[in-house]
């Protein structure tokens, strides 16, 4: 099955004892909560034919498009692309509907996501087709022949982690049906860039780059024969290497720019040693070059940046995207700093008809400028954050925590935190630490947050906004040879809070450290728990550019977990493949690495079982070693033996690298696995896996938490996602659905006051009880759902719009105040398979003349015990659940007895409002009938006077009279749970007396 089919249909197969049953889980939808703050964008482009239209490609979020100059952005690659990693986007010069995308970002960080080839759209990004080069790895550049959009060139860097033959320059002449490799150096040298000569697209320049990434170093560059600039003047049939004026020794990453205003001029920014580095310029189409600048900012971290662009109208105006963004107006001799919304710059595109209109991208997103970079569009409209891990606090509603790559740590609410929250308003706060995390709120006191920032531990106070650093070793480890360090901390060093004491925190270097007083004192409670191979303890960055940020510190701990059911049972995993265990709180340790696990992988996660202390699960990632196999293992004997539970034959594709595995805390054997390209689920303790992607975009799943019945994810490119209430998965029936309907037990639900669902971003749901049910076939009639209270009284009956209503028409239309509340909701699905209905907890409201509004907007049910009853034809099924009181109400002095008194008055007001509206309707009908019969004004007078007391006059700001006053009293009573005010009670009595007097006077 193709990825596109999987994304749209979400089919899962469940193995039964003798047969296979296919089950569709489309009804269980994830929702995104943000953040709205942009993440790393690697490439941007636009089209002069549509000046407000731009595209950006992110490192882990796919392709996004704006048609309003960056005011709004929408993803256009979801459902089509096999990978979210984008390297290059190009739009045809003569047709903005033709777009080519090369996947695989060229900034080869350790968390880089593998590319999956080329994609093409012929309808401006509405749909996409995969057009080959599946194994080209990371794609540095795509160029379209301006005279023929079926001729396309691709610069393929190749697999960043191992040699491969798909490095080189590729060309298609038939729109991607077939490809020819027209330039190849070796399986270790790829191509980072290429340019076509303006006016003559048969002349091509290409920049070769020897590169490879390992967990412990970055290899960028090599001998001169292994890199450099190549040129073809006959469409790629023959190539010559350009050498006159270029570096003769070691040479690394190169980026090229050809002037559209003067095709003689070619620039190249080159990674090379010392004074050979920097910007080179040719004024004779590459026959000779002049070294014009060795400014270090041009090649700052070249493996990650290295991008130059020219003003399309002036060859002397040059832009260099690195850290920082700099600009030259004299052909590269001098440079000035340009201010952009975020650091770490990657690409820029200028409109050739108006160079002041441009788009630029960096590690904070993409930003558009109308004035040459003086001001920029916002980056807070792009939910593309790369999040390293996820944690939650114990607030109501709970908040979600994580660290965003190249930004700050953050906490955001899981749902609207207040009843007055503006719909679709993104809320976030910085909670200390920095981009790497982890960030973990203290259990029982969410005002205290434990942090790591690149190996430095701190404790953050939400109340003061202060972060108190208590780093182990109290020294900065940046730039050091790891073999010389006392403590080796990975950039994403793990911290873990003990489940037995919220003040006990563990942190990992090569040792396991423990504090019980917020980091003021640390104890080492282990020996070196890594492989610690001497040849891996080296200065990172070879052979040209030194780069030691902690990302390549190898032989450090990467995951820590203490068992929740056995105090002192602690598991650790290192980023060089070692798994260790202690059963006595660190007094003694044992290496329990799986014997068949290939060495050197990163133990991304450890999950001690919550049912059996001897059982644990690990996820091991070896993609930095060129091995994308997903390694998920299980032990049931404290690590003495392990079983690989992720063979391709049991459901997880062989190139879906393992990221994280978590066990369900309620149902033993129910596992959730996050991989490089999405989610999987197992109901049989890992024997078989089924895709659990649903509407989730393709992106790496970096962490998983199950909390209060919700499944919460962090991703490397699309922020946080939540699948609300996975309680249904705990039911044994979920794997045995056959020919009978099934109603699943709804989870107990907190009765929050929330704003109405906005339908946008972030996706904060309205307060509702989620009710899941299974239908064995499509059913056109006879399906309904009843909600009953603890006394068995039916509070509401919901029918689907596809259900025939003849049997209930009389009840619906002629309902008196004591009748059952029946309403139609098209979201009560009657299709075959698993369905989910969101019951809003509302009871019967007041009568309204408009049938669509009749009996709607009643009060929310009180906290208590309820029963859901599913009726399918002549069958019925019941399941109990509870509606829980919002714990915050107690702090406000509101208790359940107050809520009961309030609701009693609400229903009295509803009855009065219904009677008053019906009476008004009767008065209006009487007036109309009298007018039809030509009644005298004297006959009409008492009814008109009554109507004036009942109904507001037409026009602006009329005097509010009886019916509207009753409605307003209901509004006052319904806005919040509270102790009743005496004025409300008095107002009701006054309105009741007034209404009864009027009714008696009129005599209708």
N, C-alpha and C positions, 0 to 999 in steps of 0.2 A: 504494500500500500504506500502511495506517495505521501510526503509530509502534508501536502495540500489537502489530500483526502482525510488524513488523520485530524488535521486542524478543524475541518468542517463537520466531520461526522462523529468523531470521538467514540469509535467502537471498541468495546472491551469483550474479551472472551474469558469466561470462567469455566475452569475444568471441574466437572463433576465426576463421580465415581465411574460411570460407564459412558457418559456422553458429554458433549461440549455445548454449552448454552451461551449464546451471544447476548450481552446486555449493554444497552446504551445509557451512559451516565451524563448525557448532555444537560439534564436538569440541575446537576450540581455545578454551579458556576462560581468561578473565582471572581473577586472584585478587587480593584486596585485602590489603594489608599495613598499612593504617592511615595515620595514627595514629588511636588511639581517642579522642583529645581532640576535643571538639566545636568546630564552627565557627560562623559567624554564623547566628543564628536570628532571623527577622523577625516572627514571629507565633506566638501560643500560644492554646490554648483548652481548656476542659474541659466536663464535664456533671455537674450535681448528681445526676442519676439513677444515675451510676456513678462514685462519688467517686475511685476509683483510676485512672480513664481520662483521659488527656490526649493532645492532639495538638500537634505543633509543625511549623511550616513554615520551611524554611531558604532562604537566598539562592541556594544552588546545589546543594541536596541533596534537594529534594522534601519530601514529607510523611512524618512519623514519628509513631508511636503507642506509648504505654505503657499497660499495664493493671495495673501494679503500682507506681504512684506514682513512676515515674521510675527504678526499679531497673534495668529493661531497656527499650530502645527498639528498634523494628523499623520499617523503611521500608515504607510501604503504597502508595506512588505509582509505584514502578518498574514498567515495562511498560505503564503507562496514560497517563502525562503526557507531553506534547510538550516540556515545559520543566521544569527543576528549580527555577525561581525562584518563590517563593510569597509572596503579598502578604497574604492573609487566609484564615482558616478559621473556619467557623461551624457549630455543631451545633444541630439543631432542638430547641426547648425541650421538646417533648412526645414526642420519639422520638429516642433517641441513635443509632439506625441511620442517620438522615438527616444527611449531612454535605455542606456546600458549600465549595468551595475556589476562591478567586480567585488566579490566578497573576500573577507579576510583582511583585517586592519594591518597596516604596514608598521605600526608602532609596536614592536615586539616585546611587550612587557611580559612578566611571568604569568599574568592572568589573561594573556591573549587568547581569543577564541578562534578556532580553526575556520578558515574559509571553505566554501563548498562550490567554488566555480563562478560562472557567469550567469546573469539573468538579463532578460530583455522585456521591455514593455512597448507596445505599439499604441497604447491609449493613455499616455501620460501618467502611468502608475496605477491605473485602476486594476489591471491584471498583469501578471508576469509569467514568463516562460523560462525554465532553466535551459540554458543553451550550451552546456558543456564545461570543460576544464575542471571537472569535479575534484581533481587532485592537485590543482595548481597552488594550493595552500593560501598564502597571503598575497593579495594582488595589490601592487603599488600604483598602477596607473592604467587607465583605459583611454584610448583616443579613437574618435570616429572620423573617417575620411569626410571632409566637408562637401565633397562632390558626389559621394555615394555612401549613404548610411548603412549599406550592407557590408562595407569594408571597415573592419574594426581591429584595432591593435590592443594587445594586453601585455603588460609587464608583470611577470609572475616571479615573486620572491621565492615561492616554494614553501614547503613545510619548514616552519621556524625551528623545529626541534630535532630534525634528522635530515641527512642527505636524501634528495629525491630527484628523479629525472624530469619532473614537471616544472623545473625552474627554467626560465628563459623568456624569450619574446615570442608571442603567439599572434597569428593573424587569421582572420576569416574574411572571405569575399562573398559569402552567401548568408550574411546576417546571423551567423552562429551555428548553422547546420553542420559545418565541418570546420576544423581548425588545423592550421599548419604551424609547427614550431620552426620559426625562421631564423632564430639565433639562440645558440646554446653554448655555454662555457664549460660547466661541469655540474655534477649533482650537488655541489656545495655552493655554487654561485648562481644567484638569481638576479632579477632586475627590479630595481626600486622605482624607476621612472622611465618614461619615453615621451618624446615630443615629435609632432609632425611639422614640417616647414610650411609656414603660411604661403599659400599660392602654389605650392607643389607638394602634395601629400605623399608623393613617392619618395621624398627625402625624409628620412627618419633618424632621430637621435635616440640612443638608449643608454641607460646608466646601470652598469653591472655592479652587483654587491654580493660579496661573500659574507654570509652571516649564519649564525646558529645560536640558539639559546639553550642553556642547560640550567638545572636548578641552582648551580653554584657560580655561574658566570655568564657573561654576554660576549660572544665572539662577533665583532663587527669589523670587517675588513680583512685583508690578507696581502699577499704579494701583488705587485703591480700587474702581473699577468693574470691575476684572479679577479680583477675589477677594472674600473675605468669606463670611458665613454666610447661608444660605437656609433658608426654612421653608415647608413645605406642611402644610395641615390637611385635605386631601382626597385623600390617597393619591397625590400627585404631579401632580394635574391643574393646580393653580395653585401659584405660588411667590411669596413676598415676601422681599426682602432685609432682614435684621435690621441695624439701624444705630444704635439708641439706646444710647449709652454705649460704642460700639466705635470703634476707630481710624478717623480720617477720611482719613488720607493713605495712603502706601504700605502694602501689606499682603501678607504672604507665606503660608507654610504654617500651617494651623490644624488642631488636633485637638479633638474634642468628647467630652464625657461627660455623660450624663443620669443622674440619681439614680434607682435602682430603689426606693429607700425614700421618696422624695419627688419626684414627677414634675414639680413646679414648678421644680426646680433644674437648671440647665444650666450647665456649665463649658465654657470654650474657652481653650486655650493658643494664643497668636497670635504669629507672627513679625512684628514691626513695628519701625520705627526707635526707638532710644533708649528713652525712658521709656514709649513706647506698647506696648512688648513685654510679654509675660508672660501672666498668668492673669486671665481675666475670668469673672464669675459673674452669672448671672441667677436671680432667684427668682420670675419670672413667665412662665416658658416662652419667654423670649427677647424679651419686649416691651421690656425695658431690661436693661442690663448695668452692673456695677460693676467697675472695675479693682482687683483685690485684691492683685496682686503683680507687680513687674517684676524679680524675681530672675533674673539672667542664666542660671542653671542650667536654667531652664525652656525656654529656646530656644537651648541650646548646640548649634551646628551643626544648625539646624532642618531642612535638606534631608534629613538623615540620621536624626535622632531625631524629636522632637515627638510624644509620646504621653502622654495622661493617662487614668487610670482611677480609679473611685471604689469605696470599700468598698460592697458592695451593701446593707449594713444601716445605713450611717451616711453621710449626704451631706457631713459635715464632714471625712471622712477621704479624702484625695486623694493619689494616687501619680503622680509624674512620671518617665517613663522617658526619660532622656537621659544625659548624662555629668556627674554621677553619677545614680543612682536616689535620688530624694528623696521624702519623705513629709510631709504636713501633716495635723494633727488638728484644725485650727481653720478649715477652709474655705479654705485656701490663703494665709493671712496670714503664717504662719511655717513654716519647713521644716527637717527634719532629714535627715541622710544615712542611707541604708540600705545595709548591707553585703551584697554579692552576690558570687558566685564570679568574676565577670569584669566588666570595665568595658564601656561603650558599650551602653546598654540600649535595648530596642525595644518590649517589650510585657509586659503582666501580666494574669492572669485570676484572680479570686477566687471560690471556691465560695459561692454565695448562702446556702447552708444552714450554712456554716462558713467565714467569711472568713479564718480562720487557715490553712486549706488552700488553697494557691495555687500557681500556676506562673508563672515569670517567665523572660524570655529576653534574651540579649545576644550580643555577638560571640564568646562562648565556648561558646554552646549554650543549652540549656534546663535549668532547675532547679526542683525541686518543694520546697515547704516545708510542714511540718505545724504550724508554730508561729509563723505570722505573719512569717516571714523571719528568725528567729533563727538557724536552721540550714537547710542546703539539701542536696538530693540531688546526686550527683556529675555532672560534665560529661565524665568520662572513660569514657563508655559510648555515645558518639555519634560514629561515624566520618564526620564531615561537614566536615573541614578544607578550607579554600580554600588551595591551594598554587600559588605563582606559577611555579615552574620545578623541574626535576629534574636532579640530578647523582648520580654514583655514585663510590665509591672502589674501590681495588683489593685490598681484603681478601678473605678466603675464609671464609665467603660474603661477597659484597659488601654494603655498606650503601647506602641510598638517602637523598639529602639534598634539602632544600627549605626554603622559608620559608613559614610559615603566617600568613595574613592575621590581623591583630589578635592575634598571639601571638608565638612565638619561631621562630627557625630550628630545624631538627631533623634528626637522623639516625636512621634505623630500619633494622633488618636486613632483607635481602631474603628470608631464610628463617631458621629457627631457628639462631641463631649458635652454640649449643653443644648437645651431645648431651643435656645435662641441662636444657635450656630447658623451662620449664613450658608445656604446650600451651595455646594461646589467651591467653598472657600478652603484653600489648603492651609492647614495649621501645622507649624513645626517649631521646634525649639532646639537650640544647641545645648548639649548636655555634657560638655567637657571632652577631654581627650582630643583626638584628631581623626584624620581620614581613615586610619587603619583599623581602629577599634581593637578588641571588642569593647562594647559599652553595655553594662549590666546594672539595672536598678537593684537596689538592695531589697530583698524580700521583706515585706512588712513596713518598709519606709522608703517609698519611691522618691523622696526628696534627696536621698543619697544615691549617687550613681558611681559605680566602679568603672574605671577606664584604663585602656592601654593606648599609648601613642608611640608606635614604632619601638616598642620595648620599654617604654617609660610608663610606670603605673601612677595613677592619680585618683583622687576621690573628689567628686564634684558635688557641690551643694546647689540644688535648685533654688533654695531660698535666698542665697546671697549671690549666686552666679559665679562663685569662686571655685577654682580647681586647685586642690592641694596635692602637689606631687610628692610621692614617696617611692622613687624609683629604686629598684634593686641595683646596688652598686653605685648609685648616684653619679653616673658619668655618661657622657654622650658617646655612643658607640659608632656614630657615623664615620665612614671613611677608614676604618681600621681593617687591617688584615684579620680575619676571624680567628686565625690560629693564635693571635696575641691577646685575644679578649679573655677576661676573667669569666664573663657570662655572655654567651651568644644568644641574643634575642632576635628572632625573625621579625620582620617588619609588622606582620600580623601575629604578634605573640599572643598565645591564648591565656585567658583568665577564666576561672570557674569558681562560682560561689558554692560552698558546701550546702547540700540540702538539709543538713542537721543544725547548722548555725550560720545565720546570715552575716555574721562578722568574720567568719573564716573564709578566706579567699586564697585560691591557688593560682600560681602563675608559672609559666614555663620558660626557662632558658634551655640549656642542655640538661639542667637539673629541674626538679620540681621544688618550687618555693611555696611557703605557706605563711600567711599572716592572720592574726586573730584580733588585730586592733587597727584596721584600716591602713595597713602598710607602714606604720611607724616602726614596726619590728618584723623582720622576715627570718624564717628558718629554712635551711636547705634540708629537705626530707628524702633525698634520693641521691644515688650516684649519677654519673652521666648516663642518661637513658637513650642515647643516640648511637648510631654506628660510628660516627666521628672518624671517617677515613681521612688520613692526612692529605692526600692529593686533592681533596675537595675543599680544604681550608686555605683558600687562595684569595688574592686581591681580584675583585671582579672587574671585567672590562679589558678585553684583549682584541687584537694586539696593539690598538692605538689609544682608545679613550678609557681612562679609569672611571669606573662608575660603581660606587659602593654606598648604597642607600639602605642596606639591611634587607632588601628584597632577595638578595642572593646568599644571605647567610644560611649555610646548610648545616645539617646536624643540630637542629634545635627542636624542641617540642612544638607540636602544632595543634594538638588536641588533648584535652584533659576532661575526665568525667569521674565523679564519685557516685557509686551506686546509691540509689534512693531507698534500697531495702536492706543494705548491709553496711553499717557505719564502718568507715576505715577501708572499705574496698574501693580502690582507686585504679583507674586505667589511664595510661598515657599513650600517645602516638607521636612519633617524630616525623619531620619532613624528609628524613632519609630512610623511612620505611620500617622503623622499629616500634613494636608494640610491647608495652610493659605493664605489669600488674603488681600491686601490693594488697595484701589482705589485712594488714595490721597498721594502717595509717602511715605507712612509709618507713617502718622499721626494717622490713626486708622486701626485696624486689626480685621479680623474675622476668626475664625476657621471654615473651610468649608470641613472638612474631610467627605468622603462618609459614610453615616450612616451604610450601609451594609458591608463596608470593614472590615474584621477581623483586630483587632488591632495589632500594633507592627511591621508592615512591613516597608520596606525601600522604600521610594518614590524615585525611581531611576531617574525619569525624569518628568518634567512638560513642556507642550507645549501649550502656549497661541495661540489661533487661529490668523491667519493673515487676516481673513475675517470678524470676528465677535468678538468684545471685550468681550462679555459675555461667549464665548466658550473657553474651554481649555480641554486638555487631560493629563492624568497622567498614569505612569507605576509604579506599586508597586510590590516589590519582597519580598516574605515571605519564601524563601527556607531555610534561616537560622533558621526558626522556624519549619522546617519540613514540610512546605506546599509549594509544587511546582506549585500550581495553578497560571496561568498567570492572573494578575489583571490589565487590561487596562480599564480605566474609561473615560467617557466624560461628561462634563457639558455644558449646553447652557444658564445658568442663574447665572453666577458668582459663581458657587459652591453651590447654594442653594439646588440643586438636582443633582444626578449623575446617569449615566446608565453604567452598566458593558457591555463592547463591546467585550469581549473575552471569551464568553462561548464556550465550546468544540463544541457545535452544529453548531457554525458559522465559524469554520475553523482552530482555533489554538488548538493543542493538550493540554490536561489537565495538562501535566507535563512539558510544555515548559514555564518556569518561565519568567515573563515579565522583560525586561531590559530597553527598550527605545521606545518611540513613537514620530514620527515627522509628521507634516502636510506639504503637498506639497505647496510651495509658489505661485503656478500659478493656480492649479485646486482645488477648494474647494471640500472637501470630499475625496480627494485622500490622504491616510494615509500609512505610512511605519512603521512597527513594528519590532523591534529587540528582539529576545528571547534568552533563554539559548542555544538553538540548531538551530538557524537560523532566516531567514528573512520571513516576511509576508507583504502582501499588501492588501489594501481595496480601492475599488472605490466608496463605498457608505457610507462613514463616519463611518465605523466600524460595519455596519450591518452584513457584511460577509467578511471573510478573505481568501486569497489564498496564498499558498506558493510561495515565490519569491526568491528561493534559487539558481536556475540555477547551475552554476559551482562553487558557493561559498562553501568552505569546512564547515563541521559541526563544529561550534565553537560559543561561546557566542558573540552576537553583543552588544557591550558596548555603542556605541553612533552612531548617524546618523546626517549628515549635507547634505542639498541640496544647491548647489552653482554653479552658471553659467551653469545650466542645468544638472549638474552631481550629482549622488548619492554617497556620500562618507561615508565609514564605518570604525569604529575601532572595533577590536575584542580582546577577551581575549585568545590569543594564536596564531593568524595568522596575526598580524600586521594590516595594512590598506588595504582596497580594494575600488575600484572605478568602478561604472557603468556609463560609459560616456553617456551623452545626453539622459535623460529619457523623453525628450520632447514628444515622441510618446504617452506616458501614459496620457498626457493632452488632447488628442483628444477624443471626445465622441465616435468616431467610435471604439475605442479599446475594448469596451464592447459589440459591436453590429456587430462583424464580421460574415458575413453570406456567401452569394453566389457570391459576387462581389469583384473584386480586390480593394484594397485601397492603395493609396500612402499617407504617413503621411508627414506633413510639417517638413523638416529638420531644425534643430536648427541653428541659426546664429553662425558662426564658425570663430574663430580667425585664421588668416593666419600666423601660426608660421613656421619658418624654423626649421626643426627637423631632426635628423639623421634617417636613415632607422630603422624600427622596428627590434630589435634583436631577438625577439622570445623567450627570456629567462626571467631572473629575474634581476632587477625589470622589469615589463612589461610597457615600455614607448611606446606609440603608435606614429606612424608617423603622420604628419599633414594630416588630412582628414576631409571631411564632411560626417557625418553618415546619411545614407538615409534608412529609414525603409519603408517596403511595405508588404502588405498581399496578398497572393494568395489563392483562395478558393480550389484549387486542385493542384496536381503535373502537371506541364506544360512542355512538352518536347521541344516545339519550339514556336517562336513568342514572346519571352519576351526580351525587351531591355530597356535601360535607356539612356535618352538624357539629356545633360546639356546645357542650353541655357543662353546667356548673356542678358543684359538689352535690347538689340536691337532685341532679338529673334534669333540671330545667334547661330547655333548649334556648340558648342565648342568641344564636345566629345559625341560619342555614344558607349555605352558599351553593349555587348551581352554576354550571358552565353555560356560556352563550350557545354552545352546540347542543345543549340539552333541550328537549321539547318541554315547554312550560305549561301545556294545557292543564295538567293536573294541579298546578299551583296558581293559575291565573286569577281565580277568584280570591284566593288568599292574598296575593300580592296587591290586587287592585282595590279590594274592599276591606282591607285590614283595619280593624279597630285597634285601640291603644294597647290591648292586652294580647293581641295576636302575635304569632311567631314572626320574628324578623327574618325575612327571606330576601336575598338579593342575588343578582347575577354578576358574576365576575369572570371575564374571559380568560383570566389567568388560571382558573381551575381547569387544567388541561384534561382532556379525555383521550389522549393519544396512547398508543401502545408503548409500554416500557415504564421506566421510572419517571415520576413527575414530582414537582415540588410546588406547593402553594404557600404563599406568605399571608397568613391571617393577621390583620392589623390590630387585633384585640378590641375592636370597636363593637359596641352594642347598638341597640336600636336608638335612632335619633328621632327628631320631630317630623311630623307629617309636613310635606311640602306639595304645593300644587303641581310643580314640575316633577313628573314621575322619575326623572333621572336623579333627582336630589332627594326623593322621598325616603324618609327614615334613615338617611345617611348622617355621618358625623356625630354618632352617639358617643357617650363617654367610654373610655377604656375600661375594660373589666378590672375588678379589684384583684390584688394578689390573692392567690388561693389555688385550690385543686380543680382541674378541669378535665374533660374527656373529649377527644376528637372521635367522631363517628363517620366513617366512610360508607356510603350507600351506593352499591353498584347493582342495578336491577333489583332483584329480590334478596340480595346478600348484603349484610352489614358487618362492619368490623370496627372495634373500639380500642382506643389506646389512651391511657391517662397521661397527664403532664401537669406541671405546676407553672404558674405565673408568679415570679419572685418579686418582692418589693425592691425598689431601688435603694441600695444601702445608704445612699447619700441623704435620703429624706430624714433619717434619724438625726443627723447632724443639724438639720434645719428645724428640728422639733416637731416633725410630722410623723404620727404613728398611724397604724392601720385603723384604729377607731375613728380618727379624724377623717380618713379617706372614706370610711363607710358613711359617716354623717354627711359628708360632702356629696357623695353619690346619691343618697336618698333625696337630698334637695335637688340635685341635678334632674332626677327622673320626675320629680314633681313639676319642675319648670318645663321639662320636655312635654309632659302631659298638658300643661297649661298652654304652651306654645302651639302644640298640635291642635288643641281645641280652638284657640284664638284664630289660627290660620284657616281652619275649616269654617269657622263662623264668618270670618271675613269673606271667604269664597262664597258662602251662602248669601251674605248681604249683597255682594257684587252681582251674583246671579239673579237675585230678586230685583235689583235695580234694572238690570238688563231686560228681564221679563216684563217689568212694568212699562219700561220705555217702548218695547215692542207692541204693547197693548195700548199705547197712547195714554198712559195714566197721567193724572194731573200732577202738578208740582207739589200740591199738598199731600198727595199719596206718596210721592217720592221723598218728601222732606225727612221723615224720621229715619229712613234707611241711609240717606246721604249724610245726615248728622252722625249716625252711628259709624259710617265708614270713615268720616273725618277723625273720629276718636280711635279707630282701629289702624288706619293706614296713613303713612306719611304722604304729604303733598308731593307733587312732581316738582322738579327743578332743583337748583343748588341749595344746599344747607337747609333743608326743611326742618321744621320742628319734629322731633322724634316722639312718636306717640305709641300707643299700647303694644301692638304686635312687635314693632321694632324694639321697644323697651324690654319686652319679655325675651326676645332674641339676644339683646345685649346682656341681660342678666345671665342667660345661659353661657354666653361668651366669658363673662367674668368668672363664672363657676368652673369653667373648663380649661382655663389656661395653665393651671398648675395644681398639684396636690397640695392641700393646705388645710389649716384650721379655719372653719367658717367664720366669717365676720357677721356681727349682729345686723349690720346694715343690709346684707344680702338676704338674711332671713326676713327682715322687716319689709324689704322691697318685694319679696315674693308674696307676702300676705297682702300688701297693698295692691299689687297687680291682680291677684286672685279676686279680691273684693271688687276692684274696679271692673274686672271682666264679667263677673257674675251679675253685678248690678246692671251693666250695659246689656248683657244677654237677656236678663229678665225684662228690662225696659223695652227692648225691641220685640221680644216675643217670638223669635224664630226658633 
